[in-house]
Amino acid sequence: MSHFLQPGDLAPPFRSQAVKNGEIVSDFTLEDAMRDAQYLLLVFYPSDFTFVCPTEVQQFADKWTELTEQLKCSTVCCSTDSAFTHLAWLKAPKSERGLGWTAEQAAAGFPVLLSDRTHEIAEAYGVLAPDAGASYRATFLVGPDRRICQASISDMPVGRSVEEAVRLLTEMRAGGGGASTAVAADRLAAGSVGALAGQRPAARDRDYRTRGSSR
């Protein structure tokens, strides 16, 4: 049984289809995600075409310039949907719970949408809700040494603060960079990391359970 990753753990590698710059790519890896960045925000969410997820992903997109240019951080959003569903979600109007982005907007700058149809990525990071066939809502900040700097996990219906993710990244950069630094260790000891190994919120949301059982 997998466990939820902690600061200092190596980020598990992944390889899967994804939507990048408005197009489907067949092989997207952890190395690709960090090729032009010092940090990575790996954002797990339950499913496309739902109420909370479009708002969250859009908020990360709104921070694209700050994250990539100022903070040197790549953003990858991952769910168990297929890459084709990701692409349809990207283009679907907001009135249909889509993201409503044009191809030009997506090419100009948008988080990568990573597909985890096999559930292997969510399982490796310890955030899979097996009964729902989807991941919990979780965020991992990966440092230049490919180690987890910060991790948090919430139940499916609970949204997260994108501003808080940016704040943590900003502080981590100011503190020296990786989870192995003394500053990161001090923060962990002080309890600033919002998740502990082995803790799993109950997958209560009936809609997600229904979606998972149909796959």
C-alpha positions as CSV (number, residue, x, y, z in Angstrom):
1,M,0.0,0.0,0.0
2,S,1.4,3.4,-1.0
3,H,2.0,6.1,1.6
4,F,1.7,9.9,1.2
5,L,5.0,11.4,0.4
6,Q,6.8,13.7,2.9
7,P,9.3,16.5,2.5
8,G,12.7,15.0,1.7
9,D,11.3,12.1,-0.3
10,L,12.4,11.9,-3.9
11,A,9.6,12.8,-6.3
12,P,8.5,9.6,-8.1
13,P,9.2,9.7,-11.9
14,F,6.3,9.6,-14.3
15,R,5.7,9.2,-18.0
16,S,2.3,9.7,-19.6
17,Q,0.3,11.5,-22.2
18,A,-0.5,15.1,-21.5
19,V,-1.8,18.3,-23.0
20,K,0.9,20.9,-23.4
21,N,0.5,24.3,-25.2
22,G,-2.9,23.2,-26.4
23,E,-1.7,19.9,-28.0
24,I,-1.5,16.3,-26.9
25,V,2.0,15.0,-26.3
26,S,2.5,11.2,-26.1
27,D,5.4,11.1,-23.6
28,F,5.6,13.7,-20.8
29,T,7.9,13.0,-17.9
30,L,9.1,14.5,-14.7
31,E,12.3,15.6,-16.5
32,D,10.2,17.4,-19.1
33,A,8.3,19.2,-16.4
34,M,11.5,20.5,-14.8
35,R,13.6,21.0,-17.9
36,D,13.2,24.8,-18.0
37,A,12.4,25.3,-14.3
38,Q,14.0,25.1,-10.9
39,Y,10.8,24.0,-9.2
40,L,7.6,22.1,-10.0
41,L,4.1,22.4,-8.6
42,L,2.4,19.1,-9.2
43,V,-1.3,19.6,-8.7
44,F,-3.6,16.6,-8.4
45,Y,-7.3,17.1,-8.8
46,P,-10.2,14.6,-9.0
47,S,-11.7,15.1,-12.5
48,D,-12.4,17.4,-15.4
49,F,-15.8,18.9,-16.0
50,T,-16.7,19.3,-12.3
51,F,-17.5,22.4,-10.2
52,V,-14.4,23.1,-8.3
53,C,-11.6,21.8,-10.6
54,P,-12.0,24.4,-13.4
55,T,-11.8,27.2,-11.0
56,E,-8.6,25.9,-9.4
57,V,-6.8,25.1,-12.6
58,Q,-7.8,28.6,-14.0
59,Q,-6.3,30.2,-10.9
60,F,-3.0,28.4,-11.5
61,A,-3.2,29.6,-15.1
62,D,-3.7,33.1,-13.9
63,K,-0.5,32.9,-12.0
64,W,1.4,31.5,-15.0
65,T,3.7,34.5,-15.6
66,E,4.5,34.9,-11.9
67,L,5.2,31.2,-11.5
68,T,7.3,30.6,-14.6
69,E,9.1,33.9,-15.1
70,Q,9.6,35.2,-11.6
71,L,9.6,32.0,-9.5
72,K,11.1,29.7,-12.1
73,C,8.4,27.1,-11.4
74,S,6.6,24.7,-13.8
75,T,3.0,23.8,-13.1
76,V,1.6,20.4,-14.0
77,C,-2.1,19.5,-13.2
78,C,-2.9,15.8,-13.1
79,S,-6.1,13.8,-13.0
80,T,-7.1,10.3,-14.0
81,D,-8.9,11.6,-17.1
82,S,-7.5,10.9,-20.6
83,A,-5.4,13.4,-22.6
84,F,-8.3,13.6,-25.0
85,T,-10.7,14.5,-22.2
86,H,-8.2,17.1,-21.0
87,L,-8.1,18.7,-24.4
88,A,-11.9,18.7,-24.7
89,W,-12.0,20.3,-21.2
90,L,-9.5,22.9,-22.1
91,K,-11.6,24.0,-25.1
92,A,-15.1,23.6,-23.6
93,P,-16.9,26.8,-22.6
94,K,-17.2,27.7,-18.9
95,S,-20.9,27.3,-19.1
96,E,-20.3,23.6,-19.6
97,R,-17.8,23.4,-16.7
98,G,-14.9,23.7,-19.2
99,L,-11.9,26.0,-19.1
100,G,-12.9,27.9,-22.2
101,W,-9.4,28.5,-23.5
102,T,-8.6,29.1,-27.2
103,A,-5.7,27.3,-28.9
104,E,-3.9,30.7,-29.0
105,Q,-4.4,31.2,-25.2
106,A,-3.2,27.7,-24.3
107,A,-0.1,28.0,-26.5
108,A,0.8,31.3,-24.9
109,G,1.0,29.8,-21.4
110,F,-1.1,27.3,-19.5
111,P,-0.3,24.5,-17.0
112,V,0.4,21.1,-18.5
113,L,-2.6,18.8,-18.0
114,L,-1.2,15.3,-17.3
115,S,-3.2,12.2,-17.8
116,D,-3.1,9.4,-15.3
117,R,-5.5,6.8,-16.8
118,T,-3.6,3.9,-15.2
119,H,-3.7,5.5,-11.8
120,E,0.0,4.8,-11.4
121,I,1.0,8.4,-10.8
122,A,-1.6,9.1,-8.1
123,E,-0.7,5.7,-6.5
124,A,3.1,6.6,-6.6
125,Y,2.4,9.9,-4.8
126,G,0.0,8.3,-2.3
127,V,-3.1,10.3,-3.3
128,L,-5.3,7.8,-5.1
129,A,-8.8,7.2,-3.8
130,P,-9.3,3.6,-5.1
131,D,-13.0,3.4,-4.6
132,A,-13.5,6.7,-6.5
133,G,-11.1,5.9,-9.3
134,A,-9.6,9.4,-8.9
135,S,-7.1,11.3,-6.9
136,Y,-7.6,13.4,-3.8
137,R,-6.9,17.1,-4.1
138,A,-3.2,17.3,-3.4
139,T,-0.3,19.6,-4.2
140,F,3.4,18.8,-4.2
141,L,6.3,21.3,-4.5
142,V,9.3,19.6,-6.0
143,G,12.7,21.3,-5.6
144,P,15.8,21.5,-7.8
145,D,17.1,18.3,-6.3
146,R,13.9,16.4,-7.3
147,R,12.9,16.1,-3.7
148,I,9.6,17.0,-2.2
149,C,9.8,20.4,-0.5
150,Q,6.1,20.7,0.6
151,A,3.0,18.5,0.4
152,S,-0.6,18.9,1.2
153,I,-3.7,16.8,0.6
154,S,-7.5,17.4,1.0
155,D,-10.7,15.5,0.4
156,M,-12.2,15.9,-3.0
157,P,-14.8,18.6,-2.4
158,V,-12.3,20.9,-0.6
159,G,-10.7,23.5,-2.8
160,R,-7.2,24.8,-2.2
161,S,-5.6,28.2,-2.1
162,V,-3.4,29.0,-5.1
163,E,-2.1,32.1,-3.3
164,E,-0.9,29.8,-0.5
165,A,1.0,27.6,-2.9
166,V,2.7,30.7,-4.4
167,R,3.6,31.9,-0.9
168,L,5.1,28.6,0.1
169,L,7.1,28.5,-3.1
170,T,8.4,32.1,-2.6
171,E,9.5,31.3,1.0
172,M,11.1,28.0,-0.1
173,R,13.1,29.9,-2.7
174,A,14.2,32.5,-0.2
175,G,15.2,29.8,2.3
176,G,17.6,28.0,0.0
177,G,15.7,25.8,-2.3
178,G,15.4,22.1,-1.3
179,A,13.7,19.9,1.3
180,S,17.1,18.9,2.5
181,T,18.0,22.4,3.7
182,A,17.9,23.3,7.4
183,V,15.2,25.9,6.7
184,A,12.9,23.4,5.2
185,A,13.6,21.0,8.1
186,D,12.8,23.8,10.6
187,R,9.4,24.4,8.8
188,L,8.6,20.8,8.9
189,A,9.4,20.5,12.6
190,A,7.2,23.5,13.2
191,G,4.3,21.8,11.6
192,S,3.9,24.1,8.5
193,V,3.5,21.1,6.2
194,G,-0.2,20.4,5.9
195,A,-0.1,16.6,5.7
196,L,1.4,13.6,7.5
197,A,2.3,10.2,6.1
198,G,-0.6,7.8,6.2
199,Q,-3.4,10.2,6.6
200,R,-6.2,9.8,4.1
201,P,-9.4,11.8,4.1
202,A,-12.6,9.9,3.3
203,A,-13.7,10.0,-0.3
204,R,-17.2,11.3,0.5
205,D,-18.3,12.9,-2.8
206,R,-20.9,10.7,-4.4
207,D,-20.4,12.2,-7.8
208,Y,-16.8,11.2,-8.0
209,R,-17.6,7.7,-6.8
210,T,-20.1,7.4,-9.5
211,R,-17.6,8.6,-12.1
212,G,-15.0,6.2,-10.8
213,S,-17.2,3.2,-10.8
214,S,-18.1,3.7,-14.5
215,R,-14.5,3.6,-15.7
